[in-house]
């Protein structure tokens, strides 16, 4: 179905990366997206910039130009941790749309009212416009309709506060609190942001009319706020409440639909950058969709590939967040911290290598533009398997080493750099 009509709901990082990848594969793609309803900024790391570059989102990448000194108050310690780039999300979202239009993707700005299955997918917008697609990509983030059956972490809510302060050097900070934690940032033009993240079930929050005063009172009690902002930070500001509960959809792929980004898995904001997570879950999507449409006989393989990688990404980010929470030992017994320092499980982020546990198995892999099956090396730290390392297929190497062959014999036709990479990888797996 090379002429399939593909509709992507959502033009955030995940939706945009998926749409661009599909366009490169020759598909006609229509993206539907509503505008962000409130101003926000987001701190991003170098790996986010690398992900945007890899996805071809050049205009969006250009928005990550504001570096900010970052301070951390955690477990009773005051730390200065390098810098992070601050993104104005409204400008960033506009740049994503510009990237899509330049690539020949049709972008429709509007709110989706309903999606029906009628010989494909029928999408009706608020203005009455109706779109039809053979394939649907759900990329509306946390606003996407809930999937049937989901894994949920501790129920969490974030209160974002915005106000205008005096211009000054861009800066950001994060601090732990008795019942949660707060992230804050100031742009050079004086726009200020403070977000507190709390347990949705146990936080004693006032009614909507009193939220601004409640948040202002909490800011007045923070030494970090007093150090970062001017006196305007002590007054009530605009407040937006939003869920930040970690969630994983149990079904992220079907024969003619796919979930990507936060619509598939949304992690706790402490676990890592949301944009990086969205990109990570979406970069594989175009090849998965291409397989579903052009090689339907491999549909089950493609769906398994997408689902297992979404699940592994989710667990990795969730465990990173768990370990950050566990570092706050001074508050370990408080309800907020106790619930999060042990979720989702006790498995380490990086499992200890064991050469005896390394196995060879057939698993789905990405081969050029399709999902196919190949023999991969499964390790403690890579449960989905590793197929290639810098262009070297690893399964024959592992089999040869176990048969007593030397690396020189196995890699004689490879470059010195490739040989060094494989040798280092074998040592990391405990092969001595």
C-alpha positions as a Markdown table, in Angstrom:
| # | Residue | x | y | z |
|---|---|---|---|---|
| 1 | Unk | 0.0 | 0.0 | 0.0 |
| 2 | Unk | 2.5 | 2.6 | -1.1 |
| 3 | Unk | -0.3 | 4.9 | -1.9 |
| 4 | Unk | -1.8 | 4.6 | 1.6 |
| 5 | Unk | -3.3 | 7.7 | 3.2 |
| 6 | Unk | -1.6 | 8.2 | 6.6 |
| 7 | Unk | -3.0 | 10.6 | 9.2 |
| 8 | Unk | -0.9 | 11.6 | 12.2 |
| 9 | Unk | -2.8 | 13.0 | 15.2 |
| 10 | Unk | -0.4 | 15.4 | 17.0 |
| 11 | Unk | 2.6 | 17.5 | 15.8 |
| 12 | Unk | 4.8 | 17.3 | 18.9 |
| 13 | Unk | 8.3 | 15.7 | 18.7 |
| 14 | Unk | 7.0 | 12.2 | 18.3 |
| 15 | Unk | 4.3 | 13.0 | 15.7 |
| 16 | Unk | 6.7 | 15.2 | 13.7 |
| 17 | Unk | 9.5 | 12.6 | 13.7 |
| 18 | Unk | 7.1 | 9.9 | 12.6 |
| 19 | Unk | 5.6 | 12.1 | 9.9 |
| 20 | Unk | 9.0 | 13.1 | 8.5 |
| 21 | Unk | 10.2 | 9.5 | 8.5 |
| 22 | Unk | 7.1 | 8.4 | 6.6 |
| 23 | Unk | 7.6 | 11.2 | 4.1 |
| 24 | Unk | 11.1 | 10.1 | 3.4 |
| 25 | Unk | 9.7 | 6.6 | 2.6 |
| 26 | Unk | 7.4 | 8.2 | 0.0 |
| 27 | Unk | 4.1 | 8.3 | 1.8 |
| 28 | Unk | 1.6 | 11.2 | 1.7 |
| 29 | Unk | 1.1 | 12.2 | 5.3 |
| 30 | Unk | -1.4 | 14.6 | 6.9 |
| 31 | Unk | -0.7 | 15.8 | 10.4 |
| 32 | Unk | -3.5 | 17.2 | 12.6 |
| 33 | Unk | -2.6 | 19.2 | 15.6 |
| 34 | Unk | -4.1 | 21.7 | 18.0 |
| 35 | Unk | -2.0 | 24.6 | 19.4 |
| 36 | Unk | -0.6 | 24.4 | 22.9 |
| 37 | Unk | -3.1 | 26.2 | 25.2 |
| 38 | Unk | -0.5 | 27.8 | 27.5 |
| 39 | Unk | 3.1 | 29.0 | 27.5 |
| 40 | Unk | 5.7 | 26.7 | 28.8 |
| 41 | Unk | 9.4 | 26.1 | 28.7 |
| 42 | Unk | 11.3 | 22.8 | 28.9 |
| 43 | Unk | 14.9 | 22.1 | 29.9 |
| 44 | Unk | 16.7 | 19.8 | 27.4 |
| 45 | Unk | 20.1 | 18.1 | 27.2 |
| 46 | Unk | 22.5 | 17.5 | 24.4 |
| 47 | Unk | 21.0 | 14.1 | 23.7 |
| 48 | Unk | 17.7 | 15.8 | 22.8 |
| 49 | Unk | 19.5 | 18.1 | 20.4 |
| 50 | Unk | 21.2 | 15.0 | 18.8 |
| 51 | Unk | 17.8 | 13.4 | 18.5 |
| 52 | Unk | 16.2 | 16.4 | 16.8 |
| 53 | Unk | 19.1 | 16.5 | 14.4 |
| 54 | Unk | 18.8 | 12.8 | 13.6 |
| 55 | Unk | 15.1 | 13.2 | 13.0 |
| 56 | Unk | 15.7 | 16.0 | 10.5 |
| 57 | Unk | 13.9 | 18.6 | 12.7 |
| 58 | Unk | 16.3 | 21.5 | 11.9 |
| 59 | Unk | 14.0 | 24.4 | 12.6 |
| 60 | Unk | 13.0 | 22.9 | 15.9 |
| 61 | Unk | 16.6 | 22.3 | 16.7 |
| 62 | Unk | 17.4 | 26.0 | 16.1 |
| 63 | Unk | 15.1 | 26.9 | 19.0 |
| 64 | Unk | 17.4 | 25.3 | 21.5 |
| 65 | Unk | 19.7 | 28.2 | 21.8 |
| 66 | Unk | 19.3 | 29.4 | 25.4 |
| 67 | Unk | 21.8 | 27.8 | 27.7 |
| 68 | Unk | 21.1 | 28.2 | 31.4 |
| 69 | Unk | 23.2 | 27.6 | 34.5 |
| 70 | Unk | 21.5 | 24.8 | 36.5 |
| 71 | Unk | 21.4 | 24.4 | 40.3 |
| 72 | Unk | 20.2 | 21.4 | 42.2 |
| 73 | Unk | 19.1 | 21.2 | 45.8 |
| 74 | Unk | 18.7 | 17.5 | 46.6 |
| 75 | Unk | 19.3 | 15.3 | 49.7 |
| 76 | Unk | 20.5 | 18.3 | 51.6 |
| 77 | Unk | 23.2 | 19.2 | 49.1 |
| 78 | Unk | 23.5 | 22.2 | 46.8 |
| 79 | Unk | 25.1 | 21.3 | 43.5 |
| 80 | Unk | 25.8 | 23.2 | 40.3 |
| 81 | Unk | 25.4 | 20.8 | 37.4 |
| 82 | Unk | 26.7 | 22.1 | 34.0 |
| 83 | Unk | 24.0 | 23.7 | 31.9 |
| 84 | Unk | 20.8 | 22.8 | 30.1 |
| 85 | Unk | 19.1 | 24.4 | 27.1 |
| 86 | Unk | 15.7 | 26.0 | 27.7 |
| 87 | Unk | 13.1 | 25.6 | 25.0 |
| 88 | Unk | 10.1 | 27.9 | 24.6 |
| 89 | Unk | 7.6 | 25.2 | 23.8 |
| 90 | Unk | 5.2 | 27.5 | 21.8 |
| 91 | Unk | 8.0 | 28.6 | 19.5 |
| 92 | Unk | 9.4 | 25.1 | 19.4 |
| 93 | Unk | 6.0 | 23.7 | 18.4 |
| 94 | Unk | 5.7 | 26.3 | 15.6 |
| 95 | Unk | 9.2 | 25.3 | 14.4 |
| 96 | Unk | 8.1 | 21.6 | 14.3 |
| 97 | Unk | 5.2 | 22.6 | 12.0 |
| 98 | Unk | 7.6 | 24.5 | 9.8 |
| 99 | Unk | 9.9 | 21.5 | 9.5 |
| 100 | Unk | 6.9 | 19.4 | 8.4 |
| 101 | Unk | 5.6 | 21.8 | 5.8 |
| 102 | Unk | 9.1 | 22.2 | 4.3 |
| 103 | Unk | 9.2 | 18.4 | 3.9 |
| 104 | Unk | 5.9 | 18.3 | 2.0 |
| 105 | Unk | 3.7 | 17.1 | 4.9 |
| 106 | Unk | 0.2 | 18.5 | 5.0 |
| 107 | Unk | -0.4 | 20.2 | 8.4 |
| 108 | Unk | -3.9 | 20.9 | 9.5 |
| 109 | Unk | -4.4 | 23.0 | 12.7 |
| 110 | Unk | -7.5 | 22.0 | 14.5 |
| 111 | Unk | -8.9 | 19.9 | 17.4 |
| 112 | Unk | -10.0 | 16.3 | 16.9 |
| 113 | Unk | -13.6 | 15.8 | 17.9 |
| 114 | Unk | -13.8 | 12.1 | 17.2 |
| 115 | Unk | -12.1 | 9.2 | 15.4 |
| 116 | Unk | -14.2 | 6.4 | 13.9 |
| 117 | Unk | -13.4 | 3.1 | 12.2 |
| 118 | Unk | -15.3 | 3.1 | 8.9 |
| 119 | Unk | -13.4 | 1.3 | 6.2 |
| 120 | Unk | -10.3 | 2.8 | 7.5 |
| 121 | Unk | -10.1 | 5.8 | 9.9 |
| 122 | Unk | -12.5 | 8.8 | 9.8 |
| 123 | Unk | -11.3 | 11.8 | 11.8 |
| 124 | Unk | -13.7 | 14.6 | 12.4 |
| 125 | Unk | -12.4 | 18.0 | 13.6 |
| 126 | Unk | -14.1 | 20.7 | 15.6 |
| 127 | Unk | -14.7 | 22.8 | 12.5 |
| 128 | Unk | -16.6 | 20.0 | 10.8 |
| 129 | Unk | -13.8 | 19.0 | 8.5 |
| 130 | Unk | -13.5 | 15.2 | 8.0 |
| 131 | Unk | -10.3 | 13.4 | 7.1 |
| 132 | Unk | -10.0 | 9.8 | 6.0 |
| 133 | Unk | -6.9 | 7.6 | 6.4 |
| 134 | Unk | -5.8 | 4.1 | 5.7 |
| 135 | Unk | -3.4 | 4.2 | 8.7 |
| 136 | Unk | -3.6 | 6.3 | 11.9 |
| 137 | Unk | -0.8 | 7.4 | 14.1 |
| 138 | Unk | -1.9 | 8.5 | 17.6 |
| 139 | Unk | 0.6 | 11.1 | 18.8 |
| 140 | Unk | -1.5 | 13.5 | 20.9 |
| 141 | Unk | 0.5 | 12.8 | 24.0 |
| 142 | Unk | -1.2 | 12.6 | 27.4 |
| 143 | Unk | -4.3 | 14.1 | 25.7 |
| 144 | Unk | -4.8 | 11.0 | 23.6 |
| 145 | Unk | -7.8 | 8.8 | 24.6 |
| 146 | Unk | -6.9 | 6.3 | 27.2 |
| 147 | Unk | -5.8 | 2.9 | 25.9 |
| 148 | Unk | -7.5 | -0.2 | 27.2 |
| 149 | Unk | -5.4 | -1.6 | 29.9 |
| 150 | Unk | -2.4 | 0.5 | 31.1 |
| 151 | Unk | 0.3 | 0.3 | 33.6 |
| 152 | Unk | 0.3 | 3.4 | 35.9 |
| 153 | Unk | 2.8 | 4.7 | 38.3 |
| 154 | Unk | 2.0 | 6.6 | 41.5 |
| 155 | Unk | -0.7 | 9.2 | 40.7 |
| 156 | Unk | 1.1 | 12.5 | 40.2 |
| 157 | Unk | 0.1 | 16.1 | 39.4 |
| 158 | Unk | 2.2 | 19.0 | 38.4 |
| 159 | Unk | 1.3 | 22.7 | 38.9 |
| 160 | Unk | 2.9 | 25.0 | 36.4 |
| 161 | Unk | 3.2 | 28.7 | 37.4 |
| 162 | Unk | 4.0 | 31.5 | 34.9 |
| 163 | Unk | 4.8 | 35.2 | 35.5 |
| 164 | Unk | 6.8 | 38.1 | 34.1 |
| 165 | Unk | 9.9 | 39.2 | 36.1 |
| 166 | Unk | 12.8 | 41.4 | 35.4 |
| 167 | Unk | 15.2 | 40.5 | 32.6 |
| 168 | Unk | 18.5 | 38.7 | 33.6 |
| 169 | Unk | 20.7 | 35.8 | 32.8 |
| 170 | Unk | 18.9 | 32.6 | 31.9 |
| 171 | Unk | 19.0 | 30.1 | 34.8 |
| 172 | Unk | 17.2 | 27.0 | 36.1 |
| 173 | Unk | 17.1 | 25.0 | 39.3 |
| 174 | Unk | 15.5 | 21.9 | 40.8 |
| 175 | Unk | 14.8 | 21.3 | 44.5 |
| 176 | Unk | 13.3 | 18.5 | 46.6 |
| 177 | Unk | 10.5 | 19.3 | 49.0 |
| 178 | Unk | 8.9 | 17.4 | 51.9 |
| 179 | Unk | 5.9 | 16.4 | 49.7 |
| 180 | Unk | 7.4 | 16.6 | 46.2 |
| 181 | Unk | 9.9 | 18.5 | 44.1 |
| 182 | Unk | 10.0 | 21.7 | 42.0 |
| 183 | Unk | 11.7 | 22.8 | 38.8 |
| 184 | Unk | 12.1 | 26.5 | 38.0 |
| 185 | Unk | 13.6 | 28.6 | 35.2 |
| 186 | Unk | 14.0 | 32.2 | 34.1 |
| 187 | Unk | 14.5 | 33.3 | 30.5 |
| 188 | Unk | 16.7 | 36.2 | 29.6 |
| 189 | Unk | 13.7 | 38.4 | 28.8 |
| 190 | Unk | 12.3 | 37.9 | 32.3 |
| 191 | Unk | 9.7 | 35.2 | 31.7 |
| 192 | Unk | 9.6 | 33.0 | 34.7 |
| 193 | Unk | 8.4 | 29.4 | 35.3 |
| 194 | Unk | 8.0 | 27.3 | 38.4 |
| 195 | Unk | 6.5 | 23.9 | 38.5 |
| 196 | Unk | 5.8 | 21.8 | 41.6 |
| 197 | Unk | 5.1 | 18.1 | 41.3 |
| 198 | Unk | 3.1 | 16.4 | 44.0 |
| 199 | Unk | 1.2 | 13.2 | 44.8 |
| 200 | Unk | -2.3 | 13.5 | 43.3 |
| 201 | Unk | -3.9 | 11.4 | 46.0 |
| 202 | Unk | -2.3 | 12.8 | 49.2 |
| 203 | Unk | -1.6 | 16.4 | 48.4 |
| 204 | Unk | -3.9 | 18.8 | 50.2 |
| 205 | Unk | -4.7 | 21.1 | 47.3 |
| 206 | Unk | -7.2 | 23.9 | 47.5 |
| 207 | Unk | -9.9 | 24.6 | 45.0 |
| 208 | Unk | -9.1 | 26.0 | 41.6 |
| 209 | Unk | -9.7 | 29.6 | 42.7 |
| 210 | Unk | -7.2 | 29.3 | 45.5 |
| 211 | Unk | -4.4 | 27.5 | 43.6 |
| 212 | Unk | -2.5 | 30.7 | 42.6 |
| 213 | Unk | -2.3 | 31.9 | 46.2 |
| 214 | Unk | -1.4 | 28.4 | 47.4 |
| 215 | Unk | 1.5 | 28.2 | 44.9 |
| 216 | Unk | 2.7 | 31.7 | 45.8 |
| 217 | Unk | 2.9 | 30.7 | 49.4 |
| 218 | Unk | 5.0 | 27.7 | 48.6 |
| 219 | Unk | 7.4 | 29.8 | 46.5 |
| 220 | Unk | 7.8 | 32.2 | 49.4 |
| 221 | Unk | 9.1 | 29.4 | 51.5 |
| 222 | Unk | 11.8 | 28.3 | 49.0 |
| 223 | Unk | 15.3 | 29.6 | 49.3 |
| 224 | Unk | 15.9 | 28.5 | 45.6 |
| 225 | Unk | 13.1 | 30.7 | 44.4 |
| 226 | Unk | 14.4 | 33.6 | 46.4 |
| 227 | Unk | 17.8 | 33.1 | 44.9 |
| 228 | Unk | 16.7 | 32.7 | 41.3 |
| 229 | Unk | 13.8 | 35.2 | 40.9 |
| 230 | Unk | 13.0 | 38.8 | 41.9 |
| 231 | Unk | 10.1 | 39.8 | 44.3 |
| 232 | Unk | 7.5 | 39.2 | 41.5 |
| 233 | Unk | 8.0 | 35.5 | 42.3 |
| 234 | Unk | 6.2 | 36.0 | 45.7 |
| 235 | Unk | 3.0 | 37.2 | 44.1 |
| 236 | Unk | 0.2 | 34.9 | 42.7 |
| 237 | Unk | 0.7 | 33.9 | 39.1 |
| 238 | Unk | -1.0 | 32.0 | 36.3 |
| 239 | Unk | -1.4 | 28.3 | 37.2 |
| 240 | Unk | -1.9 | 25.3 | 35.0 |
| 241 | Unk | -2.5 | 21.8 | 36.5 |
| 242 | Unk | -1.7 | 18.7 | 34.5 |
| 243 | Unk | -1.2 | 15.0 | 35.2 |
| 244 | Unk | 2.4 | 13.8 | 35.2 |
| 245 | Unk | 1.6 | 10.2 | 36.2 |
| 246 | Unk | 3.8 | 7.6 | 34.4 |
| 247 | Unk | 1.7 | 5.5 | 32.1 |
| 248 | Unk | 2.3 | 2.7 | 29.6 |
| 249 | Unk | -0.2 | 1.5 | 27.1 |
| 250 | Unk | -0.4 | -2.3 | 26.9 |
| 251 | Unk | -1.3 | -2.2 | 23.2 |
| 252 | Unk | 0.8 | 0.3 | 21.1 |
| 253 | Unk | 0.4 | -1.2 | 17.6 |
| 254 | Unk | -2.3 | -2.8 | 15.4 |
| 255 | Unk | -2.6 | -3.7 | 11.7 |
| 256 | Unk | -3.5 | -0.1 | 10.7 |
| 257 | Unk | -2.6 | 2.1 | 13.7 |
| 258 | Unk | 0.3 | 2.9 | 16.0 |
| 259 | Unk | 0.8 | 4.8 | 19.2 |
| 260 | Unk | 4.0 | 6.9 | 19.6 |
| 261 | Unk | 5.4 | 9.4 | 22.2 |
| 262 | Unk | 3.4 | 10.1 | 25.3 |
| 263 | Unk | 0.4 | 8.5 | 23.8 |
| 264 | Unk | 2.2 | 5.2 | 24.1 |
| 265 | Unk | 4.3 | 5.8 | 27.2 |
| 266 | Unk | 4.5 | 8.8 | 29.4 |
| 267 | Unk | 7.1 | 8.9 | 32.1 |
| 268 | Unk | 7.5 | 10.8 | 35.4 |
| 269 | Unk | 9.1 | 14.2 | 34.6 |
| 270 | Unk | 12.0 | 13.5 | 37.0 |
| 271 | Unk | 13.1 | 10.4 | 35.0 |
| 272 | Unk | 14.5 | 12.2 | 32.1 |
| 273 | Unk | 13.6 | 14.7 | 29.4 |
| 274 | Unk | 10.2 | 14.3 | 27.9 |
| 275 | Unk | 11.2 | 15.3 | 24.4 |
| 276 | Unk | 14.0 | 12.7 | 24.4 |
| 277 | Unk | 11.6 | 10.0 | 25.5 |
| 278 | Unk | 9.1 | 11.0 | 22.8 |
| 279 | Unk | 11.8 | 11.0 | 20.1 |
| 280 | Unk | 13.1 | 7.6 | 21.3 |
| 281 | Unk | 9.7 | 6.0 | 21.0 |
| 282 | Unk | 9.0 | 7.5 | 17.5 |
| 283 | Unk | 12.2 | 7.1 | 15.5 |
| 284 | Unk | 11.4 | 3.4 | 14.8 |
| 285 | Unk | 7.8 | 4.1 | 13.9 |
| 286 | Unk | 8.2 | 4.9 | 10.2 |
| 287 | Unk | 9.9 | 1.5 | 9.5 |
| 288 | Unk | 7.3 | -0.3 | 11.6 |
| 289 | Unk | 4.4 | 1.4 | 9.6 |
| 290 | Unk | 6.2 | 0.7 | 6.3 |
| 291 | Unk | 6.3 | -3.0 | 7.2 |
| 292 | Unk | 2.7 | -3.1 | 8.2 |
| 293 | Unk | 1.6 | -1.5 | 4.9 |
| 294 | Unk | 3.9 | -3.1 | 2.4 |
| 295 | Unk | 4.6 | -6.5 | 4.0 |
| 296 | Unk | 1.4 | -7.4 | 5.9 |
| 297 | Unk | 2.7 | -11.0 | 6.2 |
| 298 | Unk | 5.2 | -9.6 | 8.7 |
| 299 | Unk | 2.6 | -7.6 | 10.7 |
| 300 | Unk | 2.9 | -9.6 | 13.9 |
| 301 | Unk | 6.7 | -9.2 | 13.8 |
| 302 | Unk | 6.5 | -5.5 | 13.3 |
| 303 | Unk | 4.0 | -5.0 | 16.0 |
| 304 | Unk | 6.1 | -7.1 | 18.5 |
| 305 | Unk | 9.1 | -5.0 | 17.6 |
| 306 | Unk | 7.3 | -1.7 | 18.3 |
| 307 | Unk | 5.6 | -3.0 | 21.5 |
| 308 | Unk | 8.7 | -4.5 | 23.1 |
| 309 | Unk | 10.8 | -1.4 | 22.5 |
| 310 | Unk | 8.1 | 0.9 | 23.9 |
| 311 | Unk | 7.9 | -1.3 | 27.0 |
| 312 | Unk | 11.7 | -1.4 | 27.4 |
| 313 | Unk | 12.0 | 2.3 | 27.0 |
| 314 | Unk | 9.3 | 2.9 | 29.5 |
| 315 | Unk | 10.9 | 0.6 | 32.1 |
| 316 | Unk | 14.3 | 2.2 | 31.6 |
| 317 | Unk | 13.0 | 5.7 | 32.1 |
| 318 | Unk | 10.9 | 4.6 | 35.0 |
| 319 | Unk | 13.9 | 3.0 | 36.7 |
| 320 | Unk | 16.0 | 6.1 | 36.1 |
| 321 | Unk | 13.3 | 8.2 | 37.8 |
| 322 | Unk | 13.1 | 5.7 | 40.7 |
| 323 | Unk | 16.9 | 6.0 | 41.3 |
| 324 | Unk | 16.7 | 9.8 | 41.3 |
| 325 | Unk | 13.9 | 9.6 | 43.9 |
| 326 | Unk | 16.0 | 7.1 | 45.9 |
| 327 | Unk | 18.9 | 9.6 | 46.1 |
| 328 | Unk | 16.7 | 11.9 | 48.3 |
| 329 | Unk | 17.4 | 9.9 | 51.5 |
| 330 | Unk | 16.6 | 12.7 | 54.0 |
| 331 | Unk | 12.9 | 12.4 | 53.0 |
| 332 | Unk | 12.8 | 8.7 | 52.3 |
| 333 | Unk | 10.0 | 7.9 | 54.8 |
| 334 | Unk | 7.7 | 10.7 | 53.5 |
| 335 | Unk | 4.7 | 9.3 | 51.6 |
| 336 | Unk | 5.5 | 11.0 | 48.3 |
| 337 | Unk | 9.1 | 9.7 | 48.3 |
| 338 | Unk | 8.4 | 6.2 | 49.7 |
| 339 | Unk | 5.9 | 5.5 | 46.9 |
| 340 | Unk | 8.4 | 6.5 | 44.1 |
| 341 | Unk | 11.7 | 5.1 | 45.3 |
| 342 | Unk | 10.5 | 1.5 | 44.9 |
| 343 | Unk | 8.4 | 1.8 | 41.6 |
| 344 | Unk | 8.3 | 0.2 | 39.1 |
| 345 | Unk | 10.4 | -2.7 | 40.5 |
| 346 | Unk | 13.8 | -3.4 | 42.0 |
| 347 | Unk | 15.6 | -4.2 | 38.8 |
| 348 | Unk | 18.8 | -2.1 | 38.1 |
| 349 | Unk | 18.9 | 0.4 | 35.2 |
| 350 | Unk | 22.0 | -1.4 | 34.0 |
| 351 | Unk | 22.2 | -5.1 | 34.8 |
| 352 | Unk | 25.6 | -6.6 | 35.7 |
| 353 | Unk | 27.3 | -8.3 | 32.7 |
| 354 | Unk | 27.7 | -12.0 | 32.8 |
| 355 | Unk | 29.3 | -13.8 | 29.8 |
| 356 | Unk | 27.6 | -17.1 | 30.7 |
| 357 | Unk | 24.2 | -15.5 | 30.4 |
| 358 | Unk | 24.8 | -14.2 | 26.9 |
| 359 | Unk | 22.5 | -16.0 | 24.4 |
| 360 | Unk | 21.9 | -16.0 | 20.7 |
| 361 | Unk | 18.2 | -15.7 | 19.7 |
| 362 | Unk | 16.1 | -14.7 | 16.7 |
| 363 | Unk | 14.4 | -11.4 | 17.2 |
| 364 | Unk | 12.8 | -8.6 | 15.1 |
| 365 | Unk | 15.3 | -6.0 | 13.8 |
| 366 | Unk | 15.3 | -3.0 | 11.5 |
| 367 | Unk | 16.9 | -4.0 | 8.2 |
| 368 | Unk | 16.9 | -0.9 | 5.9 |
| 369 | Unk | 13.2 | 0.1 | 5.5 |
| 370 | Unk | 11.5 | -3.0 | 7.0 |
| 371 | Unk | 11.2 | -5.0 | 10.2 |
| 372 | Unk | 12.7 | -8.5 | 9.7 |
| 373 | Unk | 13.9 | -11.3 | 11.9 |
| 374 | Unk | 17.6 | -11.9 | 12.5 |
| 375 | Unk | 19.9 | -13.6 | 15.0 |
| 376 | Unk | 20.9 | -11.2 | 17.8 |
| 377 | Unk | 23.0 | -11.3 | 20.9 |
| 378 | Unk | 20.9 | -11.0 | 24.1 |
| 379 | Unk | 22.7 | -9.8 | 27.2 |
| 380 | Unk | 21.7 | -8.8 | 30.7 |
| 381 | Unk | 21.8 | -5.1 | 29.8 |
| 382 | Unk | 20.3 | -5.5 | 26.3 |
| 383 | Unk | 17.3 | -7.9 | 26.7 |
| 384 | Unk | 16.0 | -7.1 | 23.3 |
| 385 | Unk | 19.2 | -8.1 | 21.7 |
| 386 | Unk | 22.1 | -6.5 | 19.8 |
| 387 | Unk | 22.4 | -7.2 | 16.1 |
| 388 | Unk | 25.3 | -5.0 | 14.9 |
| 389 | Unk | 28.0 | -3.0 | 16.6 |
| 390 | Unk | 29.5 | -0.4 | 14.3 |
| 391 | Unk | 28.7 | -2.4 | 11.3 |
| 392 | Unk | 29.9 | -5.8 | 12.7 |
| 393 | Unk | 27.2 | -8.5 | 13.1 |
| 394 | Unk | 27.7 | -9.8 | 16.7 |
| 395 | Unk | 26.1 | -13.2 | 16.7 |
| 396 | Unk | 28.8 | -14.8 | 14.4 |
| 397 | Unk | 31.5 | -13.2 | 16.6 |
| 398 | Unk | 30.0 | -14.6 | 19.8 |
| 399 | Unk | 29.6 | -18.0 | 18.2 |
| 400 | Unk | 33.1 | -18.0 | 16.9 |
| 401 | Unk | 34.6 | -16.9 | 20.3 |
| 402 | Unk | 32.8 | -19.7 | 22.0 |
| 403 | Unk | 34.2 | -22.1 | 19.4 |
| 404 | Unk | 37.7 | -21.0 | 20.3 |
| 405 | Unk | 38.4 | -18.8 | 17.3 |
| 406 | Unk | 40.5 | -15.7 | 17.8 |
| 407 | Unk | 39.2 | -12.2 | 17.2 |
| 408 | Unk | 41.9 | -11.8 | 14.6 |
| 409 | Unk | 40.5 | -14.7 | 12.7 |
| 410 | Unk | 36.9 | -13.5 | 13.1 |
| 411 | Unk | 37.5 | -9.9 | 12.2 |
| 412 | Unk | 40.5 | -10.0 | 9.8 |
| 413 | Unk | 38.5 | -8.1 | 7.1 |
| 414 | Unk | 37.4 | -5.4 | 9.5 |
| 415 | Unk | 39.0 | -2.1 | 10.3 |
| 416 | Unk | 41.2 | -1.6 | 13.3 |
| 417 | Unk | 38.6 | 0.7 | 14.9 |
| 418 | Unk | 35.9 | -2.0 | 14.4 |
| 419 | Unk | 38.1 | -4.6 | 15.9 |
| 420 | Unk | 38.8 | -2.4 | 18.9 |
| 421 | Unk | 35.1 | -1.7 | 19.4 |
| 422 | Unk | 34.1 | -5.4 | 19.3 |
| 423 | Unk | 37.0 | -6.3 | 21.7 |
| 424 | Unk | 35.9 | -3.7 | 24.2 |
| 425 | Unk | 32.2 | -4.9 | 23.9 |
| 426 | Unk | 33.3 | -8.5 | 24.6 |
| 427 | Unk | 35.3 | -7.3 | 27.7 |
| 428 | Unk | 32.2 | -5.4 | 28.9 |
| 429 | Unk | 30.2 | -8.6 | 28.7 |
| 430 | Unk | 32.7 | -10.5 | 30.9 |
| 431 | Unk | 34.5 | -12.3 | 28.1 |
| 432 | Unk | 38.1 | -12.4 | 29.2 |
